[in-house]
Amino acid sequence: MMKKFIIVTVLFLSSFAMQAQELKWHTDVSDAAKIALDEKKPLLFFFTGSDWCGWCIRLQKEVFHKPEFAKWASENVVLVELDFPRRTPQSPELRKQNYNMQQMFGVTGYPTIWFVNPVLKEGKKVNLDAMGNIGYERGGSDVWLSKANRILKKS
């Protein structure tokens, strides 16, 4: 009986671990846009200060690290983290890309999440059409996902 319980527990916990591993946060906007075009999904740009922004850390803990978010994200969006750390080193190229995206979307506070539709122009150039944005929302993943779904449905 105990052996069965242990096996069931291990299987149950490993299913959560697998789901968490499936959640892929891209850092290269161009690569993520190509994937989004292929999968016909919008991009979710997460503007964050990963090593200093308390509200960003709280959003991750209350929403992004939950199984319901992982399921929703894999079905609805391609995830992109645009990080502005204070202590974590970044390549100059990544810093420049993130700064350019911050300027393009007028981000002045963190966390800010923009939903963006990549659109292919003249068969080559990708334009990023803003669909709407959201930040930290009190109430956990249900409240956050409800607001995110409203933004995605408008477009």
Helices and strands as residue ranges (DSSP letters): H 2-22, E 25-26, H 29-39, E 43-48, H 54-59, I 60-64, H 67-76, E 78-83, H 92-104, E 112-121, E 125-134, H 140-154
